[in-house]
């Protein structure tokens, strides 16, 4: 897909702050420090989503308008973050409310780290999306950090642990997986 425009719309801490329903949305979900913002920026070919070496920087739902036709939604990361427990709980509630209620959501991109086994929270998210029949794909980031043999082994292990049909290895540096992720997005937008 050719990106002709991409702009930040808003940050939303609650449902009343969500943009007016009208356009299909693609949600990006994953634990803190898994590379969500880097994946979004890589797909768009520009730096829109904030990246940080410090986990837990995304604390709201961040909406981006793409080509004036659809939105990317960057959800807060789950797991490790140096914030008070009540703030972490509110992130989970915010994400669950969005995933459960947003009718415009056409695809959830579940992001895992290709170098590590899925966490308990990764498994719970995958099962929640499956149970609620939410369209999803799983993308394993940071694939450039592994040899091809390590990557192949890790992807198979992640696939088995999650029970996912397909895992797309992705590198924001080399663009491995770029076309596959865009094909999945385009299929979801066409439905």
C-alpha positions in Angstrom: 0.0 0.0 0.0 1.2 3.5 -0.8 1.0 5.8 2.1 0.0 9.3 0.9 -0.8 10.7 4.3 -0.5 9.8 8.0 -1.3 12.0 10.9 -1.8 11.8 14.6 -5.4 12.4 15.5 -5.7 12.1 19.3 -4.8 10.3 22.5 -7.8 8.8 24.3 -7.8 7.8 28.0 -11.5 6.8 27.9 -14.3 5.9 25.5 -15.7 9.4 25.4 -12.3 10.6 23.9 -12.4 8.1 21.0 -12.7 9.7 17.5 -16.1 9.7 15.9 -16.9 6.2 14.6 -16.7 6.1 10.8 -13.5 4.6 9.6 -12.1 1.1 9.9 -9.4 0.7 12.5 -6.3 -1.5 12.9 -5.2 -2.0 16.5 -1.6 -2.7 17.6 -1.2 -4.7 20.8 1.7 -6.2 22.7 3.7 -6.1 25.9 5.7 -3.0 26.8 9.0 -2.7 24.9 8.0 -5.2 22.1 8.4 -2.7 19.3 4.8 -1.5 18.7 5.8 2.0 17.8 8.7 0.9 15.7 6.4 -1.4 13.8 3.9 1.4 13.1 6.6 3.8 12.0 8.2 1.2 9.8 4.8 0.4 8.1 4.1 4.1 7.5 7.6 5.0 6.4 7.7 7.9 8.8 8.1 8.6 12.5 4.6 9.2 13.9 4.4 6.9 16.9 6.6 7.8 19.8 9.4 5.3 20.4 11.3 5.0 23.7 13.9 2.8 25.3 11.8 3.0 28.5 8.9 0.5 28.6 5.4 1.8 29.3 5.6 5.2 27.5 2.3 4.7 25.7 -0.3 5.3 28.3 -3.4 6.1 26.2 -5.0 4.9 23.0 -3.3 6.8 20.2 -5.2 7.2 17.0 -3.6 7.9 13.6 -5.4 8.7 10.4 -3.9 6.9 7.4 -4.5 8.0 3.8 -7.8 9.6 5.0 -9.3 6.1 4.8 -8.6 4.2 8.0 -6.9 4.5 11.4 -4.1 2.8 13.2 -4.6 2.6 17.0 -1.6 2.2 19.2 -2.7 0.6 22.5 -0.7 0.8 25.8 1.7 -2.0 26.3 1.0 -4.6 29.0 3.5 -6.2 31.4 6.5 -4.4 32.7 6.3 -0.7 33.2 7.6 1.6 36.0 4.2 3.1 36.8 1.9 2.7 39.8 -0.2 -0.5 39.8 -3.5 1.5 39.6 -2.2 3.1 36.3 -1.3 -0.3 34.9 -4.8 -1.6 35.8 -6.4 1.4 34.0 -4.4 0.6 30.8 -5.8 -2.9 30.8 -9.3 -1.7 31.3 -8.9 0.9 28.6 -7.6 -1.7 26.1 -10.3 -4.3 27.0 -13.0 -1.7 26.6 -11.7 -0.6 23.2 -11.3 -4.2 21.9 -14.7 -5.3 23.2 -16.8 -2.3 22.1 -15.2 -0.7 19.0 -17.2 -1.8 16.0 -14.8 -0.1 13.6 -12.0 -2.5 14.7 -11.3 -4.7 11.6 -7.9 -6.2 12.6 -5.8 -6.6 15.8 -2.1 -7.0 15.3 -0.7 -8.9 18.2 3.0 -8.2 18.5 5.4 -10.5 20.2 9.2 -10.5 20.4 10.8 -13.1 18.1 13.6 -13.6 20.6 11.5 -14.7 23.5 8.7 -17.1 24.3 5.2 -15.6 24.6 4.5 -14.4 28.1 1.4 -15.4 30.2 -0.1 -12.0 29.2 0.6 -12.8 25.5 -1.2 -16.1 25.9 -4.2 -14.4 27.7 -4.5 -11.7 25.0 -4.4 -14.3 22.2 -7.0 -16.4 23.9 -9.2 -13.3 24.6 -9.1 -12.3 20.9 -9.9 -15.9 19.8 -12.7 -16.3 22.3 -14.3 -13.0 21.2 -13.7 -13.9 17.5 -11.7 -10.7 16.8 -9.8 -10.8 13.5 -6.1 -10.9 14.3 -2.6 -11.6 13.1 0.5 -12.2 15.1 3.7 -10.4 14.2 7.1 -11.3 15.8 9.3 -8.2 15.9 13.1 -7.8 16.1 13.6 -10.7 13.7 16.9 -9.1 12.5 18.4 -9.8 15.9 18.4 -13.6 15.2 20.2 -15.9 12.8 17.8 -17.5 10.2 18.0 -20.9 12.1 17.2 -19.3 15.4 14.4 -17.3 13.9 12.9 -20.3 12.3 13.0 -22.3 15.6 11.6 -19.4 17.6 8.8 -18.7 15.2 7.7 -22.3 15.3 7.9 -22.3 19.1 5.8 -19.1 19.3 3.3 -20.5 16.9 2.9 -23.7 18.9 2.6 -21.9 22.3 0.0 -19.4 21.0 -1.8 -21.9 18.9 -1.7 -19.4 16.1 -1.9 -20.5 12.4 0.7 -18.1 11.2 3.4 -15.8 12.8 4.8 -13.1 10.6 8.5 -12.4 11.4 9.2 -8.6 11.2 12.1 -6.3 11.3 11.7 -2.5 11.4 15.3 -2.3 10.2 15.3 -4.7 7.2 11.6 -4.5 6.5 11.3 -8.3 6.6 7.6 -9.1 6.9 6.5 -5.6 5.6 4.6 -6.9 2.6 2.9 -9.7 4.5 1.7 -7.3 7.2 0.3 -4.9 4.6 -1.4 -7.7 2.8 -3.2 -8.7 6.0 -4.2 -5.1 6.6 -5.5 -4.7 3.1 -7.5 -7.9 3.4 -9.1 -6.7 6.6 -9.9 -3.3 5.1 -11.5 -4.9 2.1 -14.1 -6.9 4.1 
